[in-house]
């Protein structure tokens, strides 16, 4: 998190619930911070981009981001081929998570979903954090 150029936090209110991690995040002045959370938390207020997703729609958002990354070739095919299994099944599964579908599930504008996916896909060192608090 301290060296990432993009940090995507999902339902993670570090400012209130994880002060040590929040301090580490705040040391990274160069990162773009994206927060997806139905609540306007202190962490959401720190974000460069706040995604006010509908409750329980975080997985749809992640699947939609995966859909866009695969669609636009923003994946490391060589790494996937060498180090993973089941990618074809994943690709088929996220195929239904089009930006239009994800917008309906999350309540986010299509343009915002596309923008976040592009930022994540073009980041040199992206970090995703998810918590239940």
C-alpha positions as CSV (number, residue, x, y, z in Angstrom):
1,X,0.0,0.0,0.0
2,X,2.9,2.4,0.7
3,X,4.3,1.9,-2.8
4,X,1.2,1.5,-4.9
5,X,0.3,4.2,-7.4
6,X,-3.4,3.3,-7.1
7,X,-5.2,2.1,-4.0
8,X,-8.7,0.7,-4.3
9,X,-10.4,0.2,-1.0
10,X,-13.8,-1.6,-0.9
11,X,-15.8,-1.2,2.3
12,X,-12.6,-0.5,4.1
13,X,-12.9,2.5,6.5
14,X,-9.2,2.6,7.4
15,X,-9.4,6.0,9.0
16,X,-11.8,4.8,11.8
17,X,-11.1,1.1,12.0
18,X,-7.5,0.5,11.0
19,X,-5.5,3.5,12.1
20,X,-2.1,1.8,11.5
21,X,-3.0,0.9,7.9
22,X,-4.4,4.4,7.5
23,X,-1.1,6.0,8.6
24,X,0.7,3.8,6.0
25,X,-1.8,4.9,3.3
26,X,-1.3,8.5,4.2
27,X,2.5,8.2,3.8
28,X,1.9,7.4,0.2
29,X,1.3,10.9,-1.2
30,X,1.6,9.7,-4.9
31,X,-1.2,7.2,-4.9
32,X,-4.6,7.8,-6.3
33,X,-7.1,6.6,-3.7
34,X,-10.4,5.2,-4.8
35,X,-12.9,4.2,-2.1
36,X,-16.0,2.1,-2.9
37,X,-18.4,2.1,0.0
38,X,-22.2,2.8,0.4
39,X,-21.3,4.9,3.5
40,X,-19.6,8.3,3.4
41,X,-16.8,7.4,5.8
42,X,-13.7,9.3,6.9
43,X,-11.8,7.2,4.5
44,X,-14.2,8.0,1.7
45,X,-13.7,11.7,2.4
46,X,-9.9,11.2,1.9
47,X,-10.5,9.6,-1.5
48,X,-9.5,11.1,-4.9
49,X,-12.5,9.1,-6.3
50,X,-15.4,8.0,-4.1
51,X,-17.7,5.3,-5.4
52,X,-21.0,5.4,-3.5
53,X,-22.0,1.8,-4.4
54,X,-25.3,0.2,-3.4
55,X,-25.0,-2.1,-0.4
56,X,-23.8,-5.6,-1.3
57,X,-22.7,-4.6,-4.8
58,X,-19.0,-4.7,-4.3
59,X,-18.4,-8.1,-5.9
60,X,-20.4,-6.9,-9.0
61,X,-18.1,-3.9,-9.2
62,X,-15.0,-6.1,-9.0
63,X,-16.4,-8.5,-11.6
64,X,-17.2,-5.5,-13.8
65,X,-13.6,-4.2,-13.5
66,X,-12.3,-7.6,-14.4
67,X,-14.6,-7.6,-17.4
68,X,-13.3,-4.3,-18.7
69,X,-9.6,-5.3,-18.1
70,X,-10.1,-8.5,-20.1
71,X,-12.1,-6.8,-22.8
72,X,-9.5,-4.0,-23.3
73,X,-6.5,-6.3,-23.0
74,X,-5.2,-4.7,-19.8
75,X,-4.1,-8.1,-18.4
76,X,-0.8,-9.9,-18.3
77,X,-1.7,-12.9,-20.5
78,X,1.7,-14.5,-20.1
79,X,1.6,-14.3,-16.3
80,X,-2.0,-15.7,-16.3
81,X,-1.0,-18.6,-18.6
82,X,2.1,-19.5,-16.5
83,X,0.7,-19.1,-13.0
84,X,-3.0,-19.6,-12.9
85,X,-5.7,-22.1,-13.8
86,X,-9.3,-21.5,-14.7
87,X,-8.9,-18.2,-16.5
88,X,-11.3,-19.2,-19.3
89,X,-14.0,-19.9,-16.8
90,X,-13.3,-16.6,-15.1
91,X,-13.5,-14.8,-18.5
92,X,-16.8,-16.5,-19.3
93,X,-18.2,-15.7,-15.8
94,X,-17.3,-12.0,-15.9
95,X,-18.6,-11.7,-19.5
96,X,-22.0,-10.8,-18.2
97,X,-20.7,-8.0,-15.9
98,X,-20.8,-5.4,-18.7
99,X,-20.5,-1.8,-17.6
100,X,-24.3,-1.4,-18.2
101,X,-25.1,-4.4,-16.0
102,X,-22.7,-3.3,-13.2
103,X,-24.1,0.2,-13.3
104,X,-27.6,-1.2,-12.7
105,X,-26.3,-3.3,-9.8
106,X,-24.1,-0.7,-8.1
107,X,-25.9,2.5,-8.9
108,X,-22.7,4.0,-10.4
109,X,-22.6,5.7,-13.8
110,X,-21.1,3.6,-16.6
111,X,-18.5,6.3,-17.2
112,X,-17.2,6.0,-13.6
113,X,-17.0,2.2,-13.8
114,X,-15.0,2.5,-17.0
115,X,-12.7,5.3,-15.6
116,X,-11.9,3.3,-12.4
117,X,-11.2,0.1,-14.5
118,X,-8.9,2.1,-16.8
119,X,-7.0,3.7,-13.8
120,X,-6.6,0.3,-12.2
121,X,-5.6,-1.4,-15.5
122,X,-3.0,1.2,-16.3
123,X,-1.5,1.5,-12.8
124,X,2.1,0.3,-12.4
125,X,1.5,-1.0,-8.9
126,X,-2.2,-1.3,-7.9
127,X,-3.5,-2.4,-4.5
128,X,-7.0,-3.6,-3.6
129,X,-8.1,-3.8,0.0
130,X,-11.4,-5.1,1.3
131,X,-12.6,-5.3,4.9
132,X,-15.9,-5.9,6.6
133,X,-15.8,-2.7,8.8
